[in-house]
Amino acid sequence: MEGVAISQEFEAWFPDKSFHGVAGQFPLEIESHRKRTLVCKETLASPGGETLTVYFKVYASRSRVLDGFARRSRALNEAANLDRFDAWGIRTPGVVARGYRRRLGGLCADQSFIITRAADAQSLVERWASKTMPECGEVRNAVISELAEQTRVMHEQRFFHQDLKWRNLLVDEASQLWWIDCPSGHFGRFPWRFVHGRMKDLASLDHVGKDRCTPEERRLFLSVYLGTQEEDVIERWARLVVKYREKRFH
């Protein structure tokens, strides 16, 4: 069982719209692939001669027989989550196509892929090598504020990224943020899940932020995220995030 969905503006770029037809346009050997993820960057050409640089990522099920049982394929989950981010005003490179292949009558995931545009940007973990480089304080504050606002918007939807790390955030030359890689994100409807989801995302950001942001910048993030300037509230949340981070990552 297989299926492929291509964004309408790119349908002409893929003459063969089958799983193998789309995947065959990329230089990856996926038939024997049983690792978690394969990814490559490639430039595609349209019938009219236009070009587009994209990332092609393939997810494979693990070796266990029932891995991915009765669950949506990871690439389809990631594509749906990136679509949600776009709808919420969170900038993403944009999904070009997605596809899946399932086994056991469609009950178990086998392989799935997602194709996204390649943003002309650099990961935040590469861009901000220290607490002072490379941008000036004003630019850094603008990026931190944008990240805090977008994280708040996501959490207000009761949605949690679950892998909100600096490497999954891109910054372009205009110092705008782009979100990528979210195959594990999901909604958390129950109160306990809401608390855990928020803390995990905030602690994941702080895992690198503690070394590459100043105390003032980390306070700015929480101030914007919480929508308050009250010192007691910010300090209480800062302690909670640090406690969760130390427990989770150490």
N, C-alpha and C positions, 0 to 999 in steps of 0.2 A: 504494500500500500504506500503510495507516495502522492505528494502534492507540491505545487509551486505557485507562489503569488508574486507578481512583478508589478511595481508601481507603474501606473498608466503611462507616464511620460517616457518610460524606458522599455516598454514592451517591444518596440522595433529593434532594440539592441540585442535581443535574444531570439534568434530565428527558431531554435529548438527549445521549447519551453518545458521540456521534461526535466526531471531531477538531474539525470546524467547530461542532458543537453546544456543546461546552465552551468553545472559544475565543471563540465568539460572545457569551458572557456578559460579555466584557470590552471596554472602549472602545479597542481597538487595531486599526488596519488592517494586517492581517498578510499579505494576499494579495500585495502588491507589495513586501513587506519582504525585502530581501536584505542588510541590515547584519548585524553579528554578533549583537546582542542588543536586544530591546525589553522594557521592564518597566513595569508599572503597579501601583498599589495600589488595591484595590477592596473594598467591603463587599458580601458575598453574603447572601442571605436564604433560609432553608429553607422548605419548604412549611408548616411549623408556626409560622413567624414568627421563628425564631431568626436571629441575625445573626453573621457571622464576617468579620473583616477579613483579607484575604490579599494576597499578592504573586503576580502572574501574569507569568511571564517566558518569552519566546519566543526561541529560538535559530534562526537561519537559516544555511544553508550559504553559503559564499562563492560567488563567481561562477564559479570554476573548475568545469569539467564533472565532474571526479572528486573534488571535495571531499567528505569524509565517506565515501569508498569503503570498503566492508566494515568499517566501524566503527560502534559504537553511537552513537546520537544524543547530543548533549551534555546535553540535558535529562534523558534517561534515565540517563546516567552520573552526573549530579549527584544525581538522586533516589536512586539506588542508594548513592551515597557518604553522603548524609545518613542513610539507613537504617542504614548501617554505623556511623556515629557514634552514633546512638541505641543500637544494640546494644552498643557499647563504653562506654556511660555518658557520652558527650560530648553535652551539651545542644544540641538544634537546635529550631527552631520547629515542625517536623513537616511532612511532605509530605501534601498534600491530594489531589493528582492529578498525573498525568504523561501525556504523549501524544506521538506522533511521526507523521510522514508521510515516506515514502521514495519514491524514483523509480528508474528503470532496473530494474524488477522487484524492488525492495527492496534493491538493492546500494548505493545512495548515499543519504545523508541529505539531506532537503529542509528540513523545519522540524520543530521539536520544542518542547514547552512543559513547564513545571513550575509547579505552584501550591503555595505553602507558606503556612502560617499567618504572620501578621504579629506578631512578638514586640514587646511593649511595652518597647523597649530602644533604646539609642543606640550608634552605632558607637564602638569604643574610640578611634579617631583623633579623633573629635569630643569624646568625654568627657574624655580626658586631654590637655588643651591644652598642658600644660607638665610639668615635673618635680615640681611641688608641688600642682597643681590638678586636679580639685576635691577629691578625697578626701584624708583624712588618711593618714599613713604606714601605719597598721595595715590599713586597707581596701585600699590599693594593694598591700601585701604579700600579702594574701589573694587578690586577683585575679591577681597575678603567679604565685603558687604554684599556683592552679587551672589557669592556662594552661600552666604547665610540666608539671604532672601529666598533663593531657589530651594535650599534645603527645607526652609520653613513651608514653602508652598507645597512641596512634595509631602511633607509630614501632615499638613493640614488635610490632605486627601486620604490620610491614614495609609499611606504607601511608604514602604521602606526599601532602600536600595540593597542593603545587606552586604555590599562590597564597595562602600563609598570611600575609596582610597585615592590618594593624590595621583596615582598613575592612571586612574580612570577619569581624570579631569584634564581637559586641554585648555591652553591659553593661546590665543592668536596674537598677531602683531598689534591689534587694536586693544589688547588686554581684555578681550571678551572670553567668557567661559563656555566650553563645550563639554557635554556629558556623553560618555561612551560606556560600553561594556556593562550591561545590567541584566544578565541572564537569571539571576537569583532573586530579583526584586519581587515583592508581593504586597498585597494588602493585609493589614492586621486589624480585624474588626473588634477583637476582645480587648478590654482595658489592660490586662497584663501584657498582651502582645504589643500594644501601643507603646507602653513604657519601655519594654525591652528593645523594640525596633528603633525607637528614637535614640536610645543610649548607644546601641551598637553602631549606628551611623555616625553619631557625634564622636564616639571614642575612636572609630576608624580614622576619621579626619584628624583627630588630635594626636594619633599615634606618630605621625610625621610632623604635624603642626607644632608639637611641643619643642622640637629641635630647630624648626625653620621659621617660626613666627615668634615675635616678641610677646611678653605678657600683655602689653597693651593691645596688640593685634588679636590675640586670643580672646581678650575681653570684648573687643569690638565685635568679633564674630558672634559671641553669645548675646551681646546687647541687641544686635540686629535680628538674630534668630528668634529671640524671646520677645522682641518689640518693647523693650523697657530699658531705662537707664538706672533703675534701682539697684544699688550696690549689693544689698542683701540678697536679692533674687539672683543676680549674676554670680555672686560668690557661691551661693548654695548649688547652683547648677554646675559651676566649675568643679566643685568638690565631687559632685556625683559623676561627672564625666571622667575625671581623673581616677576615681575609685573603680569605675567600670573598666576603664582602659587598663589599669594595672592588673586587675583580675583577669581580663580577657587575653591580654597580650604578654603577660609575664607568668 
